[in-house]
Amino acid sequence: NLMIKNRMISEYSCLYLCNTGKACGNACICPEGCHFHWKAKKRVQCPNCSKPTAFACGRCLDHVRGYYVIQFYDRLRSESLRLEIQKRL
């Protein structure tokens, strides 16, 4: 009788992406995930190589550098354009 009370009745399957790229798949009672992953940061797949990543830009560690370099150059370009417009006025 004690075993029946302690047995978890699973309604969901954990969809957390592990480092291997596969879903965890553990049985769980919460839609957020199993007891290991329910508080874990949500991961998405990198658009370049399909590795799971939790970076805000959505790219893995190998490809995130290019994203931030482009952001940096865009900030420099917009700042220089803003300064040119201010000089003309």
N, C-alpha and C positions, 0 to 999 in steps of 0.2 A: 504494500500500500504506500510506503514511503517513496519508493521508486516512481510510482505514478505521479505523485505530487511534485517531485523535483524535475520531471521530464518536461522539456520546453516544447510547447506546441508551436511549430513554425508556420507562419503565414506568408513570409517574405523570404527572398533570397538576397544576400548582401551584394550590391553592385559596385563596391569600391574597386577601383583599378589598382592592382598590385604593380610592383616594379617590372614584373614580367610582361605586363600588358593585358593580362587576363583578369577577369572579375574574380573577387574573393569567393563568392558562391556559398558562404556559410549560411545556414538556416538562422533566421532571426524573427522576432515578433514585432520589430519596429520597421517602418518603411525607410528610416534613415540609414539603417545598416546593422551589422552584427555588433556584439559588445566590444569588439576590438576597434571598429572603424566608425561608429556612429558620430563621434566628435571630430573625426579626421577631416582635414581640409579636402574639399572636393577637387578631383583631378579631371582634366580634359586631355585629349590626345593632341600632341604637337602636330600642326598641319604639315610640317616638313618630313618628319620621320615616324610619326604615330606613337612615340613614347608617351607614357602618361606624365603629366606635369601639373604643378599647382601654382606656377607663376601667373601673375595677373595678366600678362600679355598673351598667355596661352601657348607659349613655346617652351621647349625643353632647354636644359642648361647648355647644350651644344649650339642651339640656334638663337638663344635670347640675346646674345651680344650684338648680332646684326640688327635686331629690332631696336635696341637702345641707341646704337650708333646712328641709325636713321632718325630717331626721335631727337637726338642731340643736334644733328645737322639741320633739321627742320626748325628747331628753336633758334639756332644761330641765324638762319636765313630770315626768319620772320622778325627777329630783333633788328637785323641790319636794314630790312625794308622799313620797319617802323622808324628807325633813326633817319633814314633818307627822307621820308615823308615829313618828319618834324623839321629837318633842315630847310626844306622847300617852303615851308610855311613861315 
